[in-house]
């Protein structure tokens, strides 16, 4: 019985370390490695996906970025009150947060927060005109 408990404890410790490593802290030191193009899928909260590209344009704070979303489905364009097609948004005021993320805040309380999950992997969550969602991104 003791061996099973010890084995279970070791497994839980390994799992907690693996979970803790899912997010890497972004700071001024590793910010230059983030500069470039990140591509992936944007998932709206209603399980609708579309391709997205996040371009981090500089390597110092404030962080400048451009987000391009393509092939936005009609149900999303209607919900957001935008036209179909490709949409590009730019924000030149990204800040490094105390949680080790980058936060871009736009007009009317829209925002996006970027997390680094591995060396060339990232995730983000956003709120835009009443829509919430997340993205998984890979650096190209």
N, C-alpha and C positions, 0 to 999 in steps of 0.2 A: 504494500500500500504506500509506503514512504517513497519507493522508487517512482511510482506513478505520479505522486504529488510533485516530486522534484522534477520529473520530466515535463509535467504540465506547467510548472513554474518557469522552466527554461523556455518552453515554447511560447508562453505568454510574454516573456521578456524579449525574445527575438522579434515577435510580432509587434510589440510596442516600439522597438527601435526602428523597425522597417516602416511603421506608420509615421513616426516622428520625422523620418527623412523624406517624406513625400513633398515637403515644401522646403525650398532653400531660401534663405534670407537674401533679399536684394539690398545692396548698399552701394555707396559711392565707389567702393573697390571693384565690385564685379559688374557694375553698370556698363562699362565698355564692352563686355562680352555679349550684352543683350542687343546692341545696335545691329540692325539688319532686318531681314524679312522673316516673319513667322507666319506659317500657313496652317489652316485647319478648318474645323467645322464650328459654326455658331449654332447653338441649340436654343431655340426659344422655349420658354417654360411650358408651352403646349405641345412639346415634342415635335417641333418642325425644325429641320436642319437646313442650313445653306452654307456654301463655302465662304470663308473669311480670310483676309490677309491683314496682318498687323505689321506695319513698318515702324520700327523704332528708329528715329531719324538722327539722334545724337547720343552722346555717351556721358552727358553731365545733366545734373538737375538744373532747371526744370526739364523734364523729359518730353521731347517733341515726338508726336506719333501721328500716323495716318492709318485709319481703319477702312478697309474696302470690303463691302459685302456684296456678293453677286447672287444671281438667281433667287431673289427673294420671292417666296410664294405669295399668291394673291391674298390668301387669308391674313398674312402678316402685313402686307401693304395696306389693306383695308383697315386693319386694327390700328396701325400706326399713322394712318392718314398720309402715306407717301405713295409715290408712283412706283411701278414695278421696274425691274432692271437692276442696275448696279448703283450702289450708294457709297460715297466716300465721305468720311468725316475726319477732320484734323483737329488736334488739340495740342497746343504748344506749352501747356502748363502742368505736365505730370509731376507729381510730388512723390518722394520716397516717404513711405509711412513708417511708423514705429513698429509695425508688424512685419516689416521686411517685404513690402509689396510696392507697386507703383499704382498711384490713383490718379485718374484723369476725371475731372469734374467739368461738365459743360453747362450751357445755359439751361434754364428750367429744371435744375436738379438732376439732369442726366449724369451718369457716371459709369466708369469701368475700372475694375481693379485687376491687375495682372500679378500672378504668382509664378515663381520659378519652381518647377517640380523636379527637374533634373537638368543636366548640363545644357541640353538643347530641347527641352520640353517645358511647356508652360501651360497655364490655364488662366482663365479670366472669368469674371462674372460681371454682369452689367444690368443697368436699369435705363431704359430708353423710352420716353413718351408712354409710360405705363406698362411697357413690356419688360419682363425679366428673363434672364437666361444666362448661359455660360458658354465658354469656348474651350476647346483643347487645341493647342498649337504646337508646332514643331518648327524649329529654326531651320531655314534653308540656306 
